[in-house]
Amino acid sequence: MTPPSPAAEPPSPGECDLVLPCRDEAAALTGLLPTIPAVFAVIVVDNGSRDGTADVARSLGARVVAESQPGYGAAVHAGIVAARADYVAVMDGDGSFDPDELLSLLDDVRSGRADLAVGRRRPVGRGVWPWHARFGNALVVAWLRRRIGMEIHDLGAVRVCRRQALLDLGVEDRRFGYPVELLDRAVRAGWRITEHDVAYRPRAEGTKSKVSGSVRGTVRAARDFWKVLT
């Protein structure tokens, strides 16, 4: 029997940078940012917001990075480049995730159990994850599991890894295909990936999803996914 990995020392405040890609998420950040554990130093990447997202983020103590190139991947990459900590986490800034659940993912990476730890979304109620978005996610995941032997069950909207390792992976997509390319490259590179269930909650009032908020958004994201896969 393989002995368990020794327990890692508790993380220090600011030991992990948390990148929140945001576009018009001011209403969500007012409730989200005060709940983020001190372990995480927050970087809000303002991806063309018109609702004062950057001002709200600064007023609540977050570091703000502006990224003019539109796209989820562009925003995430800008945040990763701006990060300073050895560890980096990524989470949507819309209030749909509990930042406390990042702690178990960070522990996997800090302890050496994983190179990448991701969250598997578990909706807390009906309608939280629309059928068209869930179907698109399941289809891409099934393709990755079949093509490259990926073992996880979600595209990893919440994830933690080492910053430099992620940069070295060389993910190029700057749109919604970013998480698909990330997983594809990570599996092919032999990364150890762990998965934890995370609660998936309704978005904060006053915000709208750029993907699951409409069938059109989901189709646009699916198009980006397939560009990466093909």
C-alpha positions as CSV (number, residue, x, y, z in Angstrom):
1,M,0.0,0.0,0.0
2,T,1.3,3.4,-1.0
3,P,1.7,5.6,2.1
4,P,-0.4,8.8,2.1
5,S,1.3,12.0,1.1
6,P,2.5,14.0,4.1
7,A,0.2,16.8,5.1
8,A,1.3,20.1,3.6
9,E,1.7,23.2,5.8
10,P,-1.3,25.4,5.9
11,P,-1.2,28.0,3.1
12,S,-0.1,31.5,3.9
13,P,-2.2,34.6,3.1
14,G,-1.8,35.5,-0.5
15,E,0.1,32.3,-1.4
16,C,-2.2,31.7,-4.4
17,D,-3.4,34.3,-6.9
18,L,-7.0,34.0,-7.8
19,V,-7.8,35.2,-11.3
20,L,-11.4,36.3,-11.9
21,P,-12.1,37.0,-15.6
22,C,-14.9,39.6,-15.6
23,R,-17.0,41.5,-18.0
24,D,-19.8,43.5,-16.4
25,E,-19.7,41.6,-13.1
26,A,-19.9,44.6,-10.7
27,A,-23.1,43.4,-9.2
28,A,-21.5,40.0,-8.4
29,L,-18.2,41.2,-7.1
30,T,-19.8,43.2,-4.3
31,G,-21.0,40.0,-2.7
32,L,-18.2,37.7,-3.9
33,L,-15.0,39.5,-3.0
34,P,-15.6,39.9,0.7
35,T,-16.1,36.1,1.0
36,I,-12.8,35.0,-0.6
37,P,-10.3,33.4,1.8
38,A,-7.2,35.3,2.7
39,V,-5.1,32.6,1.1
40,F,-6.0,34.0,-2.3
41,A,-4.8,37.3,-3.6
42,V,-7.5,38.4,-6.1
43,I,-6.8,39.6,-9.6
44,V,-9.9,40.9,-11.4
45,V,-9.3,41.0,-15.2
46,D,-11.6,43.6,-16.6
47,N,-12.4,42.4,-20.1
48,G,-14.2,45.4,-21.5
49,S,-16.8,46.1,-18.7
50,R,-19.1,49.0,-18.9
51,D,-20.7,48.8,-15.4
52,G,-17.8,49.9,-13.2
53,T,-16.5,46.4,-12.6
54,A,-12.9,47.7,-12.2
55,D,-13.9,50.4,-9.7
56,V,-15.9,48.0,-7.6
57,A,-13.0,45.5,-7.6
58,R,-10.5,48.1,-6.5
59,S,-12.7,49.4,-3.8
60,L,-12.9,45.9,-2.3
61,G,-9.1,45.4,-2.4
62,A,-8.6,43.4,-5.6
63,R,-5.9,44.1,-8.1
64,V,-7.3,45.0,-11.4
65,V,-5.8,44.1,-14.8
66,A,-7.4,45.5,-18.0
67,E,-7.5,43.2,-21.1
68,S,-8.8,44.9,-24.2
69,Q,-8.9,41.7,-26.4
70,P,-12.3,40.2,-25.9
71,G,-12.6,36.6,-25.0
72,Y,-12.5,34.3,-21.9
73,G,-9.1,32.9,-22.8
74,A,-7.6,36.4,-23.3
75,A,-8.9,37.5,-19.9
76,V,-7.6,34.3,-18.1
77,H,-4.2,34.5,-19.8
78,A,-3.8,38.2,-18.9
79,G,-4.5,37.3,-15.3
80,I,-2.0,34.4,-15.3
81,V,0.7,36.6,-16.8
82,A,0.0,39.3,-14.1
83,A,0.0,36.8,-11.3
84,R,3.0,36.7,-8.9
85,A,2.4,33.7,-6.7
86,D,3.7,30.2,-7.4
87,Y,0.1,28.9,-7.4
88,V,-2.8,30.3,-9.4
89,A,-6.5,29.6,-9.3
90,V,-9.1,30.6,-11.8
91,M,-12.8,31.0,-11.1
92,D,-15.7,32.8,-12.7
93,G,-16.5,36.2,-11.1
94,D,-20.2,35.9,-11.4
95,G,-21.0,34.6,-7.9
96,S,-21.9,31.1,-9.1
97,F,-19.1,29.4,-7.1
98,D,-18.2,29.3,-3.5
99,P,-14.5,30.4,-3.2
100,D,-14.1,28.3,0.0
101,E,-14.2,25.2,-2.3
102,L,-11.0,26.3,-3.9
103,L,-9.1,25.4,-0.8
104,S,-9.4,21.6,-1.4
105,L,-8.2,22.1,-5.0
106,L,-5.2,24.2,-3.8
107,D,-4.3,21.5,-1.2
108,D,-4.1,18.9,-4.0
109,V,-1.6,20.9,-5.9
110,R,0.4,22.1,-2.9
111,S,0.7,18.6,-1.5
112,G,1.9,17.2,-4.8
113,R,-1.1,15.0,-5.3
114,A,-2.0,16.8,-8.5
115,D,-0.5,19.1,-11.2
116,L,-4.0,20.4,-11.9
117,A,-7.1,20.3,-9.7
118,V,-10.5,21.1,-11.1
119,G,-14.0,21.5,-10.0
120,R,-16.9,19.3,-11.2
121,R,-20.0,21.5,-11.3
122,R,-23.0,20.2,-9.3
123,P,-26.0,22.5,-9.7
124,V,-27.8,23.3,-6.5
125,G,-31.2,23.6,-8.2
126,R,-33.1,23.3,-11.4
127,G,-32.4,25.9,-14.0
128,V,-29.0,26.8,-12.7
129,W,-27.2,25.0,-15.6
130,P,-29.4,25.3,-18.7
131,W,-29.8,22.2,-20.8
132,H,-28.1,23.6,-23.8
133,A,-25.0,24.5,-21.8
134,R,-24.9,21.2,-20.0
135,F,-25.3,19.3,-23.2
136,G,-22.5,21.1,-24.9
137,N,-20.2,20.5,-21.9
138,A,-21.1,16.8,-21.8
139,L,-20.4,16.4,-25.5
140,V,-17.0,18.0,-25.4
141,V,-16.0,16.1,-22.3
142,A,-17.1,12.8,-23.9
143,W,-15.0,13.6,-26.9
144,L,-11.9,14.3,-24.8
145,R,-12.4,11.2,-22.7
146,R,-12.6,9.1,-25.8
147,R,-9.8,10.8,-27.8
148,I,-7.1,11.4,-25.2
149,G,-8.3,9.3,-22.2
150,M,-9.2,12.3,-20.0
151,E,-10.7,11.0,-16.8
152,I,-12.5,14.0,-15.4
153,H,-16.1,14.9,-16.1
154,D,-16.3,18.6,-16.5
155,L,-14.4,21.3,-18.4
156,G,-12.9,22.7,-15.2
157,A,-14.5,26.2,-14.9
158,V,-12.8,26.2,-11.4
159,R,-9.1,25.1,-11.4
160,V,-5.8,25.4,-9.5
161,C,-2.3,24.7,-10.7
162,R,1.2,26.1,-10.6
163,R,1.5,29.4,-12.5
164,Q,4.8,28.7,-14.4
165,A,3.7,25.2,-15.3
166,L,0.5,26.6,-16.8
167,L,2.5,29.2,-18.8
168,D,4.9,26.5,-20.0
169,L,2.0,24.5,-21.2
170,G,1.5,27.1,-24.0
171,V,-2.3,27.3,-24.2
172,E,-3.0,29.5,-27.3
173,D,-6.8,29.9,-27.5
174,R,-8.0,33.3,-26.4
175,R,-11.8,32.6,-26.6
176,F,-14.1,30.1,-25.0
177,G,-11.9,27.2,-26.3
178,Y,-9.3,28.0,-23.7
179,P,-10.3,25.4,-21.0
180,V,-10.7,22.7,-23.7
181,E,-7.2,23.3,-25.0
182,L,-5.8,23.5,-21.5
183,L,-7.2,20.1,-20.6
184,D,-6.1,18.6,-23.9
185,R,-2.5,19.8,-23.4
186,A,-2.4,18.9,-19.8
187,V,-3.5,15.3,-20.4
188,R,-1.1,14.9,-23.3
189,A,1.7,16.3,-21.1
190,G,1.0,13.6,-18.5
191,W,-0.3,16.0,-15.8
192,R,-1.9,14.4,-12.8
193,I,-5.4,15.8,-12.6
194,T,-7.8,15.6,-9.7
195,E,-11.5,16.5,-9.6
196,H,-13.7,17.7,-6.8
197,D,-17.4,18.3,-6.7
198,V,-18.2,22.0,-6.4
199,A,-21.6,23.6,-5.9
200,Y,-22.9,25.5,-8.9
201,R,-25.2,28.3,-7.8
202,P,-27.3,30.9,-9.7
203,R,-25.4,33.8,-10.9
204,A,-25.7,37.1,-9.0
205,E,-28.6,39.2,-9.8
206,G,-27.8,41.9,-12.4
207,T,-25.4,39.7,-14.3
208,K,-25.8,37.6,-17.4
209,S,-23.7,34.6,-18.6
210,K,-21.9,35.1,-21.9
211,V,-22.2,31.3,-22.6
212,S,-25.1,29.6,-20.8
213,G,-27.3,32.7,-20.7
214,S,-28.6,32.0,-24.2
215,V,-28.6,29.3,-26.8
216,R,-26.7,31.7,-29.1
217,G,-23.9,32.0,-26.5
218,T,-23.7,28.3,-26.0
219,V,-23.4,27.8,-29.8
220,R,-20.7,30.4,-30.0
221,A,-18.8,28.6,-27.2
222,A,-19.3,25.2,-28.9
223,R,-17.8,26.6,-32.1
224,D,-14.7,27.7,-30.2
225,F,-14.5,24.3,-28.5
226,W,-14.6,22.4,-31.8
227,K,-11.9,24.7,-33.4
228,V,-9.6,23.5,-30.6
229,L,-10.6,19.9,-30.9
230,T,-10.2,19.8,-34.7
